[in-house]
Amino acid sequence: MRDRKVNVQMLVLTAFFTALTAVGAFLKIPAGAVPFTLQILFTFLAGILLGPGWGALSQLIYVLLGLAGVPVFTGGGGLSYVLQPTFGFLLGLIPCAALTGTLSRGPKRAGALRIALACIAGLAVLYAVGLPYLALIRNVYLGGNLSAAEIIKGGMLIFLPWDALKVAAAVILSKALLPVLKREMNR
């Protein structure tokens, strides 16, 4: 009976983080090809609080909902969104949550440094997926001629200070929420 209760709780939390990621898409500041959003903050928290599997599932559901036409992405939704230069970053949310969740786990309660490093590693995966996709769509599909330096500058470097704030927020929020979540899951 307890396992069933835990699975129901995890499904509810997975849906909650799917919804939070969608809300994070609309909390945005325009900044060129890729706006500043809070999606990655909720992706970090999904991985840290739900673990790698459930966290990644929340992001997979988010991406699938958008592809199915639900307007949850910053620019709407639909299958044609795969031709948007920013779609690679959306795909990167899935392994980002998985890696963040994996690295933030340990035999003892995760410390702030471990959580921050897990978020940074997750962010590296996000950029490893998003930047090549951005280059592919901008240069091949849209016929642009952006150099690798321009792609890195416009698709990553301008976001790093903002990303550092989101990593810090994820550390602070997760340190506050992990004990509460653990207590509630054990009820």
PLY file of the C-alpha trace (Angstrom):
ply
format ascii 1.0
element vertex 187
property float x
property float y
property float z
element edge 186
property int vertex1
property int vertex2
end_header
0.00 0.00 0.00
2.85 2.41 0.86
4.49 1.92 -2.55
1.24 2.80 -4.28
0.92 5.96 -2.17
4.50 6.98 -2.99
3.91 6.39 -6.71
0.75 8.51 -6.64
2.63 11.25 -4.80
5.45 11.12 -7.34
3.00 11.25 -10.27
1.36 14.32 -8.74
4.74 15.97 -8.17
5.82 15.09 -11.71
2.70 16.77 -13.09
3.35 19.74 -10.78
6.88 20.21 -12.13
5.62 19.82 -15.69
3.21 22.69 -14.97
5.89 24.77 -13.24
8.19 24.41 -16.24
5.35 25.61 -18.48
4.77 28.60 -16.21
8.52 29.25 -16.26
8.37 29.58 -20.05
6.07 32.57 -19.73
8.14 34.30 -17.08
10.54 35.63 -19.69
12.72 38.57 -20.63
13.43 38.87 -24.38
17.16 38.56 -25.18
17.75 37.87 -28.84
17.16 34.38 -30.20
16.70 32.82 -26.76
14.77 34.71 -24.04
15.64 34.61 -20.35
13.12 32.26 -18.69
12.68 30.33 -15.46
12.24 26.93 -17.14
15.70 25.75 -16.15
15.14 26.65 -12.49
12.13 24.33 -12.40
14.09 21.70 -14.32
16.86 21.82 -11.70
14.30 21.52 -8.91
12.52 18.64 -10.64
15.77 16.68 -10.84
16.85 17.50 -7.29
13.50 16.99 -5.58
12.04 14.16 -7.66
15.22 12.35 -8.60
16.60 11.59 -12.04
13.77 9.42 -13.36
10.74 11.37 -12.21
12.49 14.69 -12.83
13.34 13.74 -16.41
9.79 12.41 -16.89
8.35 15.80 -15.87
10.44 17.48 -18.56
9.64 14.83 -21.17
5.93 15.35 -20.55
6.43 19.11 -20.83
8.14 18.74 -24.23
5.55 16.24 -25.48
2.67 18.50 -24.42
4.22 21.36 -26.36
4.79 19.21 -29.42
1.18 18.02 -29.21
0.07 21.63 -29.65
-0.47 22.80 -26.09
1.04 26.32 -26.07
3.48 25.72 -23.20
6.67 26.87 -24.96
7.74 30.52 -24.96
6.60 30.81 -28.58
3.52 28.57 -28.41
3.56 24.89 -29.29
2.98 22.35 -32.03
5.04 19.89 -34.00
6.48 22.67 -36.17
8.31 23.92 -33.06
11.08 21.41 -33.88
12.15 23.91 -36.55
12.58 26.69 -33.99
16.23 27.46 -33.15
15.45 27.16 -29.42
13.90 23.69 -29.58
17.23 22.03 -28.78
17.21 23.76 -25.41
13.78 22.27 -24.74
15.11 18.82 -25.59
18.07 19.52 -23.31
15.73 19.95 -20.33
15.19 16.19 -20.21
18.81 15.06 -19.73
19.43 18.18 -17.63
16.85 17.04 -15.06
18.18 13.47 -15.18
21.79 14.48 -14.63
20.97 17.08 -11.99
18.89 14.51 -10.16
21.59 11.85 -10.40
24.44 14.06 -9.24
22.53 15.69 -6.40
21.82 12.27 -4.85
24.21 10.68 -2.44
24.47 8.52 0.64
23.97 11.56 2.84
21.70 14.56 2.52
22.90 16.71 -0.37
24.92 19.74 0.60
24.75 23.11 -1.11
27.99 22.55 -3.03
26.86 19.17 -4.34
23.53 20.63 -5.46
25.22 23.60 -7.14
27.66 21.35 -8.99
24.79 19.07 -10.06
22.95 22.10 -11.46
26.06 23.29 -13.28
26.54 19.83 -14.82
22.88 19.79 -15.84
23.32 23.22 -17.39
26.34 21.96 -19.34
24.18 19.18 -20.79
21.46 21.67 -21.66
23.96 23.76 -23.62
25.54 20.66 -25.18
22.15 19.81 -26.68
20.83 23.32 -27.30
23.78 25.06 -28.93
24.36 22.58 -31.79
20.61 22.52 -32.47
20.56 26.33 -32.50
23.44 26.36 -34.98
21.81 23.71 -37.16
18.48 25.48 -37.44
19.92 28.99 -37.76
22.61 28.10 -40.31
21.16 25.18 -42.26
17.38 25.44 -42.10
17.13 29.25 -41.95
20.14 29.82 -44.20
22.10 31.95 -41.75
25.83 32.25 -41.57
26.57 32.49 -37.85
30.01 31.45 -36.65
30.52 29.13 -33.70
31.60 32.14 -31.64
28.38 33.98 -32.49
26.29 30.94 -31.61
28.09 30.54 -28.27
27.86 34.24 -27.47
24.19 34.62 -28.41
23.04 31.21 -27.21
25.05 30.80 -24.01
27.44 33.50 -22.81
24.83 36.21 -22.35
22.80 33.78 -20.24
25.51 32.63 -17.84
25.02 35.40 -15.23
21.28 34.72 -15.25
21.98 30.98 -15.06
24.22 31.52 -12.03
21.29 33.21 -10.26
19.05 30.27 -11.13
21.63 27.80 -9.78
21.77 29.80 -6.54
17.97 29.89 -6.34
17.80 26.13 -6.96
20.28 25.50 -4.13
18.37 27.71 -1.69
14.95 26.37 -2.63
15.99 22.72 -2.69
17.73 22.96 0.70
14.45 24.31 2.11
12.17 21.91 0.23
14.06 18.60 0.48
13.36 18.06 4.20
9.69 18.99 3.74
9.32 16.65 0.77
11.04 13.81 2.62
8.81 14.30 5.66
5.65 14.38 3.53
6.66 11.29 1.56
7.16 9.37 4.81
3.73 10.20 6.22
0 1
1 2
2 3
3 4
4 5
5 6
6 7
7 8
8 9
9 10
10 11
11 12
12 13
13 14
14 15
15 16
16 17
17 18
18 19
19 20
20 21
21 22
22 23
23 24
24 25
25 26
26 27
27 28
28 29
29 30
30 31
31 32
32 33
33 34
34 35
35 36
36 37
37 38
38 39
39 40
40 41
41 42
42 43
43 44
44 45
45 46
46 47
47 48
48 49
49 50
50 51
51 52
52 53
53 54
54 55
55 56
56 57
57 58
58 59
59 60
60 61
61 62
62 63
63 64
64 65
65 66
66 67
67 68
68 69
69 70
70 71
71 72
72 73
73 74
74 75
75 76
76 77
77 78
78 79
79 80
80 81
81 82
82 83
83 84
84 85
85 86
86 87
87 88
88 89
89 90
90 91
91 92
92 93
93 94
94 95
95 96
96 97
97 98
98 99
99 100
100 101
101 102
102 103
103 104
104 105
105 106
106 107
107 108
108 109
109 110
110 111
111 112
112 113
113 114
114 115
115 116
116 117
117 118
118 119
119 120
120 121
121 122
122 123
123 124
124 125
125 126
126 127
127 128
128 129
129 130
130 131
131 132
132 133
133 134
134 135
135 136
136 137
137 138
138 139
139 140
140 141
141 142
142 143
143 144
144 145
145 146
146 147
147 148
148 149
149 150
150 151
151 152
152 153
153 154
154 155
155 156
156 157
157 158
158 159
159 160
160 161
161 162
162 163
163 164
164 165
165 166
166 167
167 168
168 169
169 170
170 171
171 172
172 173
173 174
174 175
175 176
176 177
177 178
178 179
179 180
180 181
181 182
182 183
183 184
184 185
185 186
